[in-house]
Structures are given as structure tokens and as C-alpha cells.
Amino acid sequence: MDTYSLFREIADSWVLLLMTAFFVGVIVWAYRPGSRPAHRDSAEIPFRHENKPASDDDQSGAHFKEART
């Protein structure tokens, strides 16, 4: 058996299985219950300074730290 055929068989089976497991793992990690505050904070970034300019404290990620606690 030549090298190409061997790598092709491995890629068709095990690598496909590993990539599928990685994809499912990323989806589970993104939708885990503890990530809701971080996603909510990221979604509110465009509206954070609607009525006033940003201060120096806001640029350091203070809102993200508050959302995680």
C-alpha cells in the first residue's frame, strides 16, 4: 500500500471523527450555562456608551470583569 492511500484512509475515518468531535466540543463550550454573562456583555458593547463618551476605566475591560462576577 502506498503512502497516499494510507493517509487517505486515515483522513477518511479518524480525522473526520476527530474534526466532528472538535466541532461538537466547540458548540457545547459556546452554549454552556456559564457563558451567558460573557455573551450578553459582548452583545451590549455597541450600546455601552450611547449617551456619553467612554472613560479610561471602560477601555480596560471593566464591564467584562463585572459581567463575569
PQR file with spaces between the fields and no chain letter, atoms N, CA, C, O and H, PARSE charges and radii, in Angstrom:
ATOM       1  N    MET     1       0.858   -1.178    0.000 -0.4000 1.5000
ATOM       2  CA   MET     1       0.000    0.000    0.000 -0.0000 2.0000
ATOM       3  C    MET     1       0.899    1.234    0.000  0.5500 1.7000
ATOM       4  O    MET     1       1.846    1.320    0.782 -0.5500 1.4000
ATOM       5  N    ASP     2       0.602    2.169   -0.865 -0.4000 1.5000
ATOM       6  CA   ASP     2       1.415    3.376   -0.931 -0.0000 2.0000
ATOM       7  C    ASP     2       1.011    4.380    0.159  0.5500 1.7000
ATOM       8  O    ASP     2      -0.037    4.249    0.790 -0.5500 1.4000
ATOM       9  H    ASP     2      -0.167    2.099   -1.500  0.4000 1.0000
ATOM      10  N    THR     3       1.849    5.356    0.353 -0.4000 1.5000
ATOM      11  CA   THR     3       1.654    6.327    1.433 -0.0000 2.0000
ATOM      12  C    THR     3       0.385    7.134    1.241  0.5500 1.7000
ATOM      13  O    THR     3      -0.333    7.400    2.206 -0.5500 1.4000
ATOM      14  H    THR     3       2.700    5.462   -0.160  0.4000 1.0000
ATOM      15  N    TYR     4       0.097    7.529    0.003 -0.4000 1.5000
ATOM      16  CA   TYR     4      -1.095    8.324   -0.264 -0.0000 2.0000
ATOM      17  C    TYR     4      -2.360    7.575    0.149  0.5500 1.7000
ATOM      18  O    TYR     4      -3.234    8.151    0.797 -0.5500 1.4000
ATOM      19  H    TYR     4       0.680    7.313   -0.781  0.4000 1.0000
ATOM      20  N    SER     5      -2.464    6.324   -0.211 -0.4000 1.5000
ATOM      21  CA   SER     5      -3.651    5.531    0.125 -0.0000 2.0000
ATOM      22  C    SER     5      -3.801    5.376    1.635  0.5500 1.7000
ATOM      23  O    SER     5      -4.913    5.428    2.162 -0.5500 1.4000
ATOM      24  H    SER     5      -1.754    5.856   -0.737  0.4000 1.0000
ATOM      25  N    LEU     6      -2.683    5.184    2.327 -0.4000 1.5000
ATOM      26  CA   LEU     6      -2.734    5.053    3.785 -0.0000 2.0000
ATOM      27  C    LEU     6      -3.242    6.342    4.427  0.5500 1.7000
ATOM      28  O    LEU     6      -4.144    6.313    5.265 -0.5500 1.4000
ATOM      29  H    LEU     6      -1.780    5.141    1.899  0.4000 1.0000
ATOM      30  N    PHE     7      -2.656    7.472    4.027 -0.4000 1.5000
ATOM      31  CA   PHE     7      -3.107    8.758    4.579 -0.0000 2.0000
ATOM      32  C    PHE     7      -4.550    9.064    4.194  0.5500 1.7000
ATOM      33  O    PHE     7      -5.282    9.675    4.973 -0.5500 1.4000
ATOM      34  H    PHE     7      -1.923    7.495    3.347  0.4000 1.0000
ATOM      35  N    ARG     8      -4.957    8.652    3.018 -0.4000 1.5000
ATOM      36  CA   ARG     8      -6.330    8.884    2.574 -0.0000 2.0000
ATOM      37  C    ARG     8      -7.310    8.094    3.440  0.5500 1.7000
ATOM      38  O    ARG     8      -8.366    8.614    3.801 -0.5500 1.4000
ATOM      39  H    ARG     8      -4.363    8.156    2.385  0.4000 1.0000
ATOM      40  N    GLU     9      -6.984    6.871    3.771 -0.4000 1.5000
ATOM      41  CA   GLU     9      -7.853    6.060    4.627 -0.0000 2.0000
ATOM      42  C    GLU     9      -7.929    6.638    6.037  0.5500 1.7000
ATOM      43  O    GLU     9      -9.000    6.664    6.643 -0.5500 1.4000
ATOM      44  H    GLU     9      -6.126    6.448    3.477  0.4000 1.0000
ATOM      45  N    ILE    10      -6.801    7.098    6.557 -0.4000 1.5000
ATOM      46  CA   ILE    10      -6.795    7.706    7.892 -0.0000 2.0000
ATOM      47  C    ILE    10      -7.634    8.979    7.891  0.5500 1.7000
ATOM      48  O    ILE    10      -8.424    9.205    8.808 -0.5500 1.4000
ATOM      49  H    ILE    10      -5.931    7.077    6.065  0.4000 1.0000
ATOM      50  N    ALA    11      -7.467    9.802    6.872 -0.4000 1.5000
ATOM      51  CA   ALA    11      -8.213   11.058    6.799 -0.0000 2.0000
ATOM      52  C    ALA    11      -9.707   10.804    6.636  0.5500 1.7000
ATOM      53  O    ALA    11     -10.524   11.538    7.192 -0.5500 1.4000
ATOM      54  H    ALA    11      -6.826    9.618    6.127  0.4000 1.0000
ATOM      55  N    ASP    12     -10.066    9.788    5.892 -0.4000 1.5000
ATOM      56  CA   ASP    12     -11.481    9.491    5.673 -0.0000 2.0000
ATOM      57  C    ASP    12     -12.180    8.970    6.916  0.5500 1.7000
ATOM      58  O    ASP    12     -13.402    9.074    7.021 -0.5500 1.4000
ATOM      59  H    ASP    12      -9.402    9.191    5.441  0.4000 1.0000
ATOM      60  N    SER    13     -11.440    8.417    7.851 -0.4000 1.5000
ATOM      61  CA   SER    13     -12.088    7.832    9.017 -0.0000 2.0000
ATOM      62  C    SER    13     -11.754    8.582   10.304  0.5500 1.7000
ATOM      63  O    SER    13     -12.619    9.246   10.875 -0.5500 1.4000
ATOM      64  H    SER    13     -10.447    8.332    7.765  0.4000 1.0000
ATOM      65  N    TRP    14     -10.514    8.482   10.760 -0.4000 1.5000
ATOM      66  CA   TRP    14     -10.166    9.012   12.078 -0.0000 2.0000
ATOM      67  C    TRP    14     -10.132   10.531   12.128  0.5500 1.7000
ATOM      68  O    TRP    14     -10.593   11.124   13.103 -0.5500 1.4000
ATOM      69  H    TRP    14      -9.811    7.943   10.296  0.4000 1.0000
ATOM      70  N    VAL    15      -9.604   11.161   11.113 -0.4000 1.5000
ATOM      71  CA   VAL    15      -9.543   12.623   11.113 -0.0000 2.0000
ATOM      72  C    VAL    15     -10.948   13.204   11.024  0.5500 1.7000
ATOM      73  O    VAL    15     -11.246   14.212   11.666 -0.5500 1.4000
ATOM      74  H    VAL    15      -9.230   10.679   10.321  0.4000 1.0000
ATOM      75  N    LEU    16     -11.803   12.581   10.240 -0.4000 1.5000
ATOM      76  CA   LEU    16     -13.182   13.036   10.173 -0.0000 2.0000
ATOM      77  C    LEU    16     -13.862   12.906   11.535  0.5500 1.7000
ATOM      78  O    LEU    16     -14.612   13.793   11.944 -0.5500 1.4000
ATOM      79  H    LEU    16     -11.561   11.762    9.719  0.4000 1.0000
ATOM      80  N    LEU    17     -13.607   11.830   12.219 -0.4000 1.5000
ATOM      81  CA   LEU    17     -14.159   11.627   13.556 -0.0000 2.0000
ATOM      82  C    LEU    17     -13.623   12.672   14.541  0.5500 1.7000
ATOM      83  O    LEU    17     -14.385   13.222   15.335 -0.5500 1.4000
ATOM      84  H    LEU    17     -12.997   11.110   11.887  0.4000 1.0000
ATOM      85  N    LEU    18     -12.324   12.943   14.491 -0.4000 1.5000
ATOM      86  CA   LEU    18     -11.733   13.961   15.365 -0.0000 2.0000
ATOM      87  C    LEU    18     -12.279   15.359   15.074  0.5500 1.7000
ATOM      88  O    LEU    18     -12.559   16.118   16.002 -0.5500 1.4000
ATOM      89  H    LEU    18     -11.705   12.496   13.845  0.4000 1.0000
ATOM      90  N    MET    19     -12.429   15.697   13.812 -0.4000 1.5000
ATOM      91  CA   MET    19     -12.972   17.014   13.455 -0.0000 2.0000
ATOM      92  C    MET    19     -14.420   17.157   13.901  0.5500 1.7000
ATOM      93  O    MET    19     -14.826   18.232   14.342 -0.5500 1.4000
ATOM      94  H    MET    19     -12.202   15.080   13.059  0.4000 1.0000
ATOM      95  N    THR    20     -15.195   16.105   13.793 -0.4000 1.5000
ATOM      96  CA   THR    20     -16.586   16.136   14.253 -0.0000 2.0000
ATOM      97  C    THR    20     -16.643   16.293   15.762  0.5500 1.7000
ATOM      98  O    THR    20     -17.457   17.063   16.270 -0.5500 1.4000
ATOM      99  H    THR    20     -14.866   15.232   13.434  0.4000 1.0000
ATOM     100  N    ALA    21     -15.796   15.579   16.487 -0.4000 1.5000
ATOM     101  CA   ALA    21     -15.756   15.711   17.949 -0.0000 2.0000
ATOM     102  C    ALA    21     -15.321   17.115   18.352  0.5500 1.7000
ATOM     103  O    ALA    21     -15.864   17.677   19.303 -0.5500 1.4000
ATOM     104  H    ALA    21     -15.134   14.953   16.074  0.4000 1.0000
ATOM     105  N    PHE    22     -14.357   17.685   17.649 -0.4000 1.5000
ATOM     106  CA   PHE    22     -13.919   19.056   17.935 -0.0000 2.0000
ATOM     107  C    PHE    22     -15.057   20.041   17.704  0.5500 1.7000
ATOM     108  O    PHE    22     -15.274   20.929   18.529 -0.5500 1.4000
ATOM     109  H    PHE    22     -13.916   17.228   16.877  0.4000 1.0000
ATOM     110  N    PHE    23     -15.782   19.906   16.610 -0.4000 1.5000
ATOM     111  CA   PHE    23     -16.907   20.784   16.293 -0.0000 2.0000
ATOM     112  C    PHE    23     -17.981   20.697   17.371  0.5500 1.7000
ATOM     113  O    PHE    23     -18.482   21.724   17.827 -0.5500 1.4000
ATOM     114  H    PHE    23     -15.606   19.185   15.940  0.4000 1.0000
ATOM     115  N    VAL    24     -18.333   19.504   17.776 -0.4000 1.5000
ATOM     116  CA   VAL    24     -19.345   19.330   18.825 -0.0000 2.0000
ATOM     117  C    VAL    24     -18.846   19.917   20.140  0.5500 1.7000
ATOM     118  O    VAL    24     -19.622   20.519   20.883 -0.5500 1.4000
ATOM     119  H    VAL    24     -17.925   18.669   17.405  0.4000 1.0000
ATOM     120  N    GLY    25     -17.564   19.749   20.435 -0.4000 1.5000
ATOM     121  CA   GLY    25     -16.988   20.329   21.649 -0.0000 2.0000
ATOM     122  C    GLY    25     -17.053   21.846   21.654  0.5500 1.7000
ATOM     123  O    GLY    25     -17.357   22.444   22.685 -0.5500 1.4000
ATOM     124  H    GLY    25     -16.934   19.260   19.832  0.4000 1.0000
ATOM     125  N    VAL    26     -16.775   22.473   20.533 -0.4000 1.5000
ATOM     126  CA   VAL    26     -16.852   23.937   20.442 -0.0000 2.0000
ATOM     127  C    VAL    26     -18.292   24.415   20.628  0.5500 1.7000
ATOM     128  O    VAL    26     -18.529   25.409   21.313 -0.5500 1.4000
ATOM     129  H    VAL    26     -16.527   21.987   19.695  0.4000 1.0000
ATOM     130  N    ILE    27     -19.230   23.733   20.039 -0.4000 1.5000
ATOM     131  CA   ILE    27     -20.642   24.109   20.187 -0.0000 2.0000
ATOM     132  C    ILE    27     -21.081   23.965   21.639  0.5500 1.7000
ATOM     133  O    ILE    27     -21.755   24.848   22.169 -0.5500 1.4000
ATOM     134  H    ILE    27     -19.038   22.925   19.483  0.4000 1.0000
ATOM     135  N    VAL    28     -20.713   22.875   22.281 -0.4000 1.5000
ATOM     136  CA   VAL    28     -21.071   22.671   23.689 -0.0000 2.0000
ATOM     137  C    VAL    28     -20.421   23.747   24.556  0.5500 1.7000
ATOM     138  O    VAL    28     -21.058   24.274   25.469 -0.5500 1.4000
ATOM     139  H    VAL    28     -20.165   22.158   21.851  0.4000 1.0000
ATOM     140  N    TRP    29     -19.163   24.077   24.279 -0.4000 1.5000
ATOM     141  CA   TRP    29     -18.465   25.107   25.056 -0.0000 2.0000
ATOM     142  C    TRP    29     -19.121   26.477   24.869  0.5500 1.7000
ATOM     143  O    TRP    29     -19.240   27.235   25.831 -0.5500 1.4000
ATOM     144  H    TRP    29     -18.646   23.650   23.538  0.4000 1.0000
ATOM     145  N    ALA    30     -19.540   26.799   23.670 -0.4000 1.5000
ATOM     146  CA   ALA    30     -20.148   28.110   23.409 -0.0000 2.0000
ATOM     147  C    ALA    30     -21.515   28.246   24.075  0.5500 1.7000
ATOM     148  O    ALA    30     -21.885   29.339   24.502 -0.5500 1.4000
ATOM     149  H    ALA    30     -19.444   26.184   22.888  0.4000 1.0000
ATOM     150  N    TYR    31     -22.264   27.157   24.167 -0.4000 1.5000
ATOM     151  CA   TYR    31     -23.614   27.213   24.730 -0.0000 2.0000
ATOM     152  C    TYR    31     -23.686   26.726   26.168  0.5500 1.7000
ATOM     153  O    TYR    31     -24.776   26.435   26.660 -0.5500 1.4000
ATOM     154  H    TYR    31     -21.963   26.269   23.820  0.4000 1.0000
ATOM     155  N    ARG    32     -22.552   26.629   26.855 -0.4000 1.5000
ATOM     156  CA   ARG    32     -22.583   26.195   28.253 -0.0000 2.0000
ATOM     157  C    ARG    32     -23.271   27.264   29.096  0.5500 1.7000
ATOM     158  O    ARG    32     -23.224   28.441   28.740 -0.5500 1.4000
ATOM     159  H    ARG    32     -21.666   26.865   26.456  0.4000 1.0000
ATOM     160  N    PRO    33     -23.906   26.888   30.196 -0.5600 1.5000
ATOM     161  CA   PRO    33     -24.668   27.842   31.011  0.2800 2.0000
ATOM     162  C    PRO    33     -23.817   28.987   31.566  0.5500 1.7000
ATOM     163  O    PRO    33     -24.326   30.099   31.705 -0.5500 1.4000
ATOM     164  N    GLY    34     -22.567   28.761   31.879 -0.4000 1.5000
ATOM     165  CA   GLY    34     -21.741   29.801   32.472 -0.0000 2.0000
ATOM     166  C    GLY    34     -21.297   30.884   31.508  0.5500 1.7000
ATOM     167  O    GLY    34     -20.755   31.900   31.943 -0.5500 1.4000
ATOM     168  H    GLY    34     -22.154   27.858   31.766  0.4000 1.0000
ATOM     169  N    SER    35     -21.508   30.702   30.214 -0.4000 1.5000
ATOM     170  CA   SER    35     -21.038   31.686   29.247 -0.0000 2.0000
ATOM     171  C    SER    35     -22.070   32.779   28.958  0.5500 1.7000
ATOM     172  O    SER    35     -21.775   33.711   28.211 -0.5500 1.4000
ATOM     173  H    SER    35     -21.948   29.876   29.860  0.4000 1.0000
ATOM     174  N    ARG    36     -23.242   32.687   29.520 -0.4000 1.5000
ATOM     175  CA   ARG    36     -24.289   33.662   29.230 -0.0000 2.0000
ATOM     176  C    ARG    36     -23.887   35.096   29.580  0.5500 1.7000
ATOM     177  O    ARG    36     -24.114   35.984   28.758 -0.5500 1.4000
ATOM     178  H    ARG    36     -23.481   31.929   30.128  0.4000 1.0000
ATOM     179  N    PRO    37     -23.297   35.379   30.764 -0.5600 1.5000
ATOM     180  CA   PRO    37     -22.903   36.770   31.056  0.2800 2.0000
ATOM     181  C    PRO    37     -21.864   37.320   30.078  0.5500 1.7000
ATOM     182  O    PRO    37     -21.930   38.491   29.704 -0.5500 1.4000
ATOM     183  N    ALA    38     -20.928   36.508   29.670 -0.4000 1.5000
ATOM     184  CA   ALA    38     -19.914   36.973   28.723 -0.0000 2.0000
ATOM     185  C    ALA    38     -20.533   37.285   27.367  0.5500 1.7000
ATOM     186  O    ALA    38     -20.182   38.287   26.745 -0.5500 1.4000
ATOM     187  H    ALA    38     -20.874   35.556   29.974  0.4000 1.0000
ATOM     188  N    HIS    39     -21.450   36.441   26.901 -0.4000 1.5000
ATOM     189  CA   HIS    39     -22.114   36.694   25.618 -0.0000 2.0000
ATOM     190  C    HIS    39     -23.016   37.917   25.706  0.5500 1.7000
ATOM     191  O    HIS    39     -23.088   38.700   24.759 -0.5500 1.4000
ATOM     192  H    HIS    39     -21.736   35.627   27.406  0.4000 1.0000
ATOM     193  N    ARG    40     -23.695   38.089   26.813 -0.4000 1.5000
ATOM     194  CA   ARG    40     -24.558   39.245   26.986 -0.0000 2.0000
ATOM     195  C    ARG    40     -23.727   40.533   26.992  0.5500 1.7000
ATOM     196  O    ARG    40     -24.115   41.527   26.379 -0.5500 1.4000
ATOM     197  H    ARG    40     -23.637   37.452   27.582  0.4000 1.0000
ATOM     198  N    ASP    41     -22.591   40.512   27.680 -0.4000 1.5000
ATOM     199  CA   ASP    41     -21.725   41.691   27.718 -0.0000 2.0000
ATOM     200  C    ASP    41     -21.194   42.010   26.320  0.5500 1.7000
ATOM     201  O    ASP    41     -21.151   43.177   25.932 -0.5500 1.4000
ATOM     202  H    ASP    41     -22.275   39.704   28.178  0.4000 1.0000
ATOM     203  N    SER    42     -20.796   41.010   25.576 -0.4000 1.5000
ATOM     204  CA   SER    42     -20.303   41.241   24.216 -0.0000 2.0000
ATOM     205  C    SER    42     -21.391   41.796   23.310  0.5500 1.7000
ATOM     206  O    SER    42     -21.119   42.636   22.452 -0.5500 1.4000
ATOM     207  H    SER    42     -20.831   40.062   25.891  0.4000 1.0000
ATOM     208  N    ALA    43     -22.604   41.336   23.493 -0.4000 1.5000
ATOM     209  CA   ALA    43     -23.712   41.824   22.671 -0.0000 2.0000
ATOM     210  C    ALA    43     -24.065   43.270   22.977  0.5500 1.7000
ATOM     211  O    ALA    43     -24.585   43.969   22.107 -0.5500 1.4000
ATOM     212  H    ALA    43     -22.825   40.654   24.190  0.4000 1.0000
ATOM     213  N    GLU    44     -23.795   43.736   24.189 -0.4000 1.5000
ATOM     214  CA   GLU    44     -24.145   45.101   24.578 -0.0000 2.0000
ATOM     215  C    GLU    44     -23.034   46.113   24.315  0.5500 1.7000
ATOM     216  O    GLU    44     -23.217   47.293   24.615 -0.5500 1.4000
ATOM     217  H    GLU    44     -23.373   43.169   24.896  0.4000 1.0000
ATOM     218  N    ILE    45     -21.906   45.709   23.774 -0.4000 1.5000
ATOM     219  CA   ILE    45     -20.793   46.623   23.529 -0.0000 2.0000
ATOM     220  C    ILE    45     -21.204   47.820   22.662  0.5500 1.7000
ATOM     221  O    ILE    45     -20.828   48.942   23.002 -0.5500 1.4000
ATOM     222  H    ILE    45     -21.757   44.750   23.531  0.4000 1.0000
ATOM     223  N    PRO    46     -21.946   47.652   21.572 -0.5600 1.5000
ATOM     224  CA   PRO    46     -22.284   48.822   20.751  0.2800 2.0000
ATOM     225  C    PRO    46     -23.155   49.852   21.483  0.5500 1.7000
ATOM     226  O    PRO    46     -23.163   51.023   21.104 -0.5500 1.4000
ATOM     227  N    PHE    47     -23.872   49.444   22.501 -0.4000 1.5000
ATOM     228  CA   PHE    47     -24.786   50.340   23.193 -0.0000 2.0000
ATOM     229  C    PHE    47     -24.236   50.847   24.522  0.5500 1.7000
ATOM     230  O    PHE    47     -24.933   51.572   25.232 -0.5500 1.4000
ATOM     231  H    PHE    47     -23.866   48.492   22.808  0.4000 1.0000
ATOM     232  N    ARG    48     -23.029   50.491   24.867 -0.4000 1.5000
ATOM     233  CA   ARG    48     -22.479   50.798   26.171 -0.0000 2.0000
ATOM     234  C    ARG    48     -22.330   52.298   26.405  0.5500 1.7000
ATOM     235  O    ARG    48     -22.628   52.775   27.500 -0.5500 1.4000
ATOM     236  H    ARG    48     -22.463   49.902   24.290  0.4000 1.0000
ATOM     237  N    HIS    49     -21.882   53.045   25.417 -0.4000 1.5000
ATOM     238  CA   HIS    49     -21.617   54.481   25.585 -0.0000 2.0000
ATOM     239  C    HIS    49     -22.519   55.294   24.664  0.5500 1.7000
ATOM     240  O    HIS    49     -22.049   56.152   23.916 -0.5500 1.4000
ATOM     241  H    HIS    49     -21.639   52.657   24.528  0.4000 1.0000
ATOM     242  N    GLU    50     -23.794   55.021   24.727 -0.4000 1.5000
ATOM     243  CA   GLU    50     -24.731   55.677   23.844 -0.0000 2.0000
ATOM     244  C    GLU    50     -24.900   57.160   24.180  0.5500 1.7000
ATOM     245  O    GLU    50     -25.044   57.979   23.273 -0.5500 1.4000
ATOM     246  H    GLU    50     -24.176   54.325   25.335  0.4000 1.0000
ATOM     247  N    ASN    51     -24.886   57.517   25.465 -0.4000 1.5000
ATOM     248  CA   ASN    51     -25.166   58.893   25.869 -0.0000 2.0000
ATOM     249  C    ASN    51     -23.937   59.661   26.319  0.5500 1.7000
ATOM     250  O    ASN    51     -24.028   60.872   26.520 -0.5500 1.4000
ATOM     251  H    ASN    51     -24.769   56.852   26.202  0.4000 1.0000
ATOM     252  N    LYS    52     -22.807   59.021   26.483 -0.4000 1.5000
ATOM     253  CA   LYS    52     -21.603   59.706   26.947 -0.0000 2.0000
ATOM     254  C    LYS    52     -20.383   59.026   26.339  0.5500 1.7000
ATOM     255  O    LYS    52     -20.444   57.849   25.984 -0.5500 1.4000
ATOM     256  H    LYS    52     -22.734   58.038   26.320  0.4000 1.0000
ATOM     257  N    PRO    53     -19.279   59.751   26.216 -0.5600 1.5000
ATOM     258  CA   PRO    53     -18.074   59.110   25.690  0.2800 2.0000
ATOM     259  C    PRO    53     -17.478   58.132   26.696  0.5500 1.7000
ATOM     260  O    PRO    53     -17.753   58.206   27.894 -0.5500 1.4000
ATOM     261  N    ALA    54     -16.680   57.239   26.201 -0.4000 1.5000
ATOM     262  CA   ALA    54     -16.050   56.235   27.062 -0.0000 2.0000
ATOM     263  C    ALA    54     -14.991   56.883   27.936  0.5500 1.7000
ATOM     264  O    ALA    54     -14.290   57.795   27.495 -0.5500 1.4000
ATOM     265  H    ALA    54     -16.456   57.179   25.228  0.4000 1.0000
ATOM     266  N    SER    55     -14.872   56.419   29.170 -0.4000 1.5000
ATOM     267  CA   SER    55     -13.826   56.894   30.065 -0.0000 2.0000
ATOM     268  C    SER    55     -12.650   55.932   30.004  0.5500 1.7000
ATOM     269  O    SER    55     -12.737   54.886   29.360 -0.5500 1.4000
ATOM     270  H    SER    55     -15.441   55.678   29.527  0.4000 1.0000
ATOM     271  N    ASP    56     -11.564   56.272   30.662 -0.4000 1.5000
ATOM     272  CA   ASP    56     -10.381   55.410   30.657 -0.0000 2.0000
ATOM     273  C    ASP    56     -10.659   54.075   31.333  0.5500 1.7000
ATOM     274  O    ASP    56     -10.104   53.057   30.919 -0.5500 1.4000
ATOM     275  H    ASP    56     -11.493   57.122   31.184  0.4000 1.0000
ATOM     276  N    ASP    57     -11.498   54.048   32.355 -0.4000 1.5000
ATOM     277  CA   ASP    57     -11.814   52.801   33.056 -0.0000 2.0000
ATOM     278  C    ASP    57     -12.545   51.822   32.155  0.5500 1.7000
ATOM     279  O    ASP    57     -12.352   50.612   32.273 -0.5500 1.4000
ATOM     280  H    ASP    57     -11.949   54.875   32.691  0.4000 1.0000
ATOM     281  N    ASP    58     -13.382   52.325   31.257 -0.4000 1.5000
ATOM     282  CA   ASP    58     -14.169   51.457   30.396 -0.0000 2.0000
ATOM     283  C    ASP    58     -13.308   50.762   29.349  0.5500 1.7000
ATOM     284  O    ASP    58     -13.667   49.680   28.886 -0.5500 1.4000
ATOM     285  H    ASP    58     -13.539   53.308   31.161  0.4000 1.0000
ATOM     286  N    GLN    59     -12.207   51.342   28.975 -0.4000 1.5000
ATOM     287  CA   GLN    59     -11.351   50.744   27.959 -0.0000 2.0000
ATOM     288  C    GLN    59     -10.563   49.558   28.489  0.5500 1.7000
ATOM     289  O    GLN    59     -10.053   48.763   27.699 -0.5500 1.4000
ATOM     290  H    GLN    59     -11.915   52.221   29.352  0.4000 1.0000
ATOM     291  N    SER    60     -10.452   49.418   29.796 -0.4000 1.5000
ATOM     292  CA   SER    60      -9.646   48.341   30.370 -0.0000 2.0000
ATOM     293  C    SER    60     -10.410   47.032   30.511  0.5500 1.7000
ATOM     294  O    SER    60      -9.853   46.057   31.015 -0.5500 1.4000
ATOM     295  H    SER    60     -10.866   50.063   30.437  0.4000 1.0000
ATOM     296  N    GLY    61     -11.650   46.979   30.089 -0.4000 1.5000
ATOM     297  CA   GLY    61     -12.425   45.760   30.184 -0.0000 2.0000
ATOM     298  C    GLY    61     -13.163   45.628   31.510  0.5500 1.7000
ATOM     299  O    GLY    61     -13.460   44.515   31.945 -0.5500 1.4000
ATOM     300  H    GLY    61     -12.103   47.772   29.680  0.4000 1.0000
ATOM     301  N    ALA    62     -13.461   46.748   32.156 -0.4000 1.5000
ATOM     302  CA   ALA    62     -14.133   46.702   33.461 -0.0000 2.0000
ATOM     303  C    ALA    62     -15.517   46.092   33.351  0.5500 1.7000
ATOM     304  O    ALA    62     -15.955   45.392   34.264 -0.5500 1.4000
ATOM     305  H    ALA    62     -13.219   47.652   31.803  0.4000 1.0000
ATOM     306  N    HIS    63     -16.211   46.340   32.254 -0.4000 1.5000
ATOM     307  CA   HIS    63     -17.552   45.775   32.112 -0.0000 2.0000
ATOM     308  C    HIS    63     -17.500   44.261   31.970  0.5500 1.7000
ATOM     309  O    HIS    63     -18.379   43.561   32.472 -0.5500 1.4000
ATOM     310  H    HIS    63     -15.855   46.908   31.512  0.4000 1.0000
ATOM     311  N    PHE    64     -16.490   43.757   31.299 -0.4000 1.5000
ATOM     312  CA   PHE    64     -16.377   42.313   31.160 -0.0000 2.0000
ATOM     313  C    PHE    64     -16.075   41.677   32.506  0.5500 1.7000
ATOM     314  O    PHE    64     -16.592   40.601   32.809 -0.5500 1.4000
ATOM     315  H    PHE    64     -15.776   44.326   30.892  0.4000 1.0000
ATOM     316  N    LYS    65     -15.251   42.320   33.314 -0.4000 1.5000
ATOM     317  CA   LYS    65     -14.935   41.778   34.623 -0.0000 2.0000
ATOM     318  C    LYS    65     -16.157   41.782   35.521  0.5500 1.7000
ATOM     319  O    LYS    65     -16.346   40.856   36.310 -0.5500 1.4000
ATOM     320  H    LYS    65     -14.831   43.194   33.067  0.4000 1.0000
ATOM     321  N    GLU    66     -16.997   42.815   35.414 -0.4000 1.5000
ATOM     322  CA   GLU    66     -18.226   42.873   36.220 -0.0000 2.0000
ATOM     323  C    GLU    66     -19.191   41.776   35.780  0.5500 1.7000
ATOM     324  O    GLU    66     -19.855   41.171   36.622 -0.5500 1.4000
ATOM     325  H    GLU    66     -16.843   43.567   34.773  0.4000 1.0000
ATOM     326  N    ALA    67     -19.280   41.513   34.498 -0.4000 1.5000
ATOM     327  CA   ALA    67     -20.217   40.516   33.997 -0.0000 2.0000
ATOM     328  C    ALA    67     -19.816   39.110   34.417  0.5500 1.7000
ATOM     329  O    ALA    67     -20.670   38.238   34.577 -0.5500 1.4000
ATOM     330  H    ALA    67     -18.740   42.005   33.815  0.4000 1.0000
ATOM     331  N    ARG    68     -18.538   38.893   34.592 -0.4000 1.5000
ATOM     332  CA   ARG    68     -18.078   37.548   34.961 -0.0000 2.0000
ATOM     333  C    ARG    68     -18.260   37.271   36.438  0.5500 1.7000
ATOM     334  O    ARG    68     -18.283   36.108   36.838 -0.5500 1.4000
ATOM     335  H    ARG    68     -17.845   39.601   34.462  0.4000 1.0000
ATOM     336  N    THR    69     -18.389   38.293   37.259 -0.4000 1.5000
ATOM     337  CA   THR    69     -18.536   38.062   38.698 -0.0000 2.0000
ATOM     338  C    THR    69     -19.972   37.967   39.105  0.5500 1.7000
ATOM     339  O    THR    69     -20.268   37.773   40.284 -0.5500 1.4000
ATOM     340  H    THR    69     -18.371   39.239   36.934  0.4000 1.0000
